[in-house]
């Protein structure tokens, strides 16, 4: 039974993860996904204020 649940929800989880990546940018220091409006990375606590230097795309509407 567990195998069947894993076969059903495993690919679904991967699809959700791939589709939701577009709304975030990578931290230039730890490479984790963060909100494009963030000034400080919530994971490594480093400042992300120099966006042009690290080629972080500006927010698009």
C-alpha positions in Angstrom: 0.0 0.0 0.0 2.8 2.4 0.9 4.4 1.8 -2.5 1.2 2.7 -4.3 0.9 6.0 -2.3 4.6 6.8 -3.0 4.1 6.1 -6.7 1.1 8.4 -6.9 2.3 11.3 -4.7 6.0 11.3 -5.6 5.7 12.5 -9.1 3.0 15.0 -8.0 5.3 16.5 -5.5 8.1 16.9 -8.1 5.7 18.6 -10.5 4.5 21.0 -7.8 8.1 21.8 -6.9 9.1 22.5 -10.5 6.1 24.6 -11.2 6.5 26.8 -8.1 10.2 27.7 -8.7 9.4 30.6 -11.0 8.4 33.1 -8.2 11.7 33.0 -6.3 15.3 33.9 -6.9 18.4 32.2 -5.6 20.4 33.7 -2.8 23.9 34.6 -4.2 25.6 33.1 -1.1 23.7 29.9 -0.1 21.8 29.3 -3.4 18.5 28.7 -1.6 15.3 30.1 -3.1 14.2 33.3 -1.5 11.5 36.0 -2.2 12.7 38.4 -4.8 11.8 41.3 -2.5 14.0 40.0 0.4 16.8 42.2 1.6 18.2 39.5 3.9 18.3 35.7 3.1 16.2 33.9 5.7 18.5 30.9 5.5 22.1 32.2 5.7 21.1 35.7 7.1 23.3 37.5 4.6 22.4 40.9 3.1 21.1 40.7 -0.5 21.1 44.4 -1.2 23.6 44.6 -4.0 21.3 42.9 -6.6 23.0 44.2 -9.7 26.4 42.7 -8.6 24.9 39.2 -8.2 22.6 39.4 -11.3 19.4 38.9 -9.3 16.6 39.9 -11.7 14.3 42.7 -10.5 10.7 41.9 -9.7 8.4 41.6 -12.7 4.7 42.4 -12.6 
